[in-house]
Amino acid sequence: MSNHFTGLSLGPPLGDQRLDLCDLYAFQSPADPGRTAIILNANPSADGFHPDAIYRVNIDTDGDLLTDIAFSYVFSPVKDGRQTASVYLAKGAEARSPEPVGTKIVSDAEVSFGARPNIVEAGGYSFFWGTRSDAFFFDFDGIKNLFDTRGKRNFTEPHLTPGKSPWTGVDSNTEANVFSTAVELPTSELGGKTIRIWGRCSLRQDGKLLHVDRAGHPSVSSFFNTDDTKEEYNASEPVNDRERWLEMFIHLMGHTGDYTREEAIAAIDAHGILPDVLSFDPTRPAKYPNGRVFTDDVIDFRLAFLTKGACPPDGLSPHTDTLKVFPYLGPPHEKKN
């Protein structure tokens, strides 16, 4: 849930958990280094995908921050505990349409609600959609100790007490589930160099398609935006990120880490924070910020970035229920009565 709390007042977009993009991962397949896995998670309530939404993985293969490959996932309503998924694959200029366009390569496949994943193979691609164990680990009570979230601040007001750690040492996410979308494809289709990936959730409402959430870098949208900017940020496009958001990021970092303007720009550039997309060079091992794997402690990474190293690490360990085979996330936890 590193992209969680992106709606107003630390809630989900439009108040609907189904529209909440939680995490984006990209890494080489452990079983076949010639294949790349991209996982986009949503809905921490794990009760289904929104039938009027488009969940989309955008891939830029040539560095212009425009989509060159798009996987669009659309879903039927949940009925009698079942739901189906369809996938559209678009390439080139067609991929830049926000609609689910291109070739429909999967039609009405079963979404997985149980422990056994329904894996669908189509044209060299592997797909999965359904409830899984959430791999993201974080100390939520520690986060609440660290930030003043009153009013519209959200997670933009850290207050560090010298010599005192905010962390409780308790992982708040050990029993959490998430609704996951996963695709694995031949790495050769990605152009053989660094790609840029971002997730998008759009909702069809009153005849219009609203961009309600996006996911790129972990814990950027959540920790850089107040209520005043969240909805615009969620709707904006990466190609415009630097022009629109650079000054806001510089201002925030001056407050959170006493960065000078020059230091803030240098740090943003060194980590590729703007544009807010996940970069991945498949010729190098995946480890954030080169892609992202389940063992990356992205909360430690982001808070160290924001505070210029002043925030101590949280001391948590990665979850151990992830898999070495597709769809990589572990079986869902049973819901407690």
PyMOL commands that set and color helices and strands:
alter all, ss='L'
color gray80, all
select helices_A, chain A and resi 8-10+13-15+17-19+92-96+140-146+187-190+221-224+230-235+238-257+261-271+298-307
alter helices_A, ss='H'
color red, helices_A
select strands_A, chain A and resi 21-28+35-42+53-60+69-75+84-91+103-110+120-122+125-133+177-186+195-205+208-215+278-280
alter strands_A, ss='S'
color yellow, strands_A
deselect
rebuild
show_as cartoon
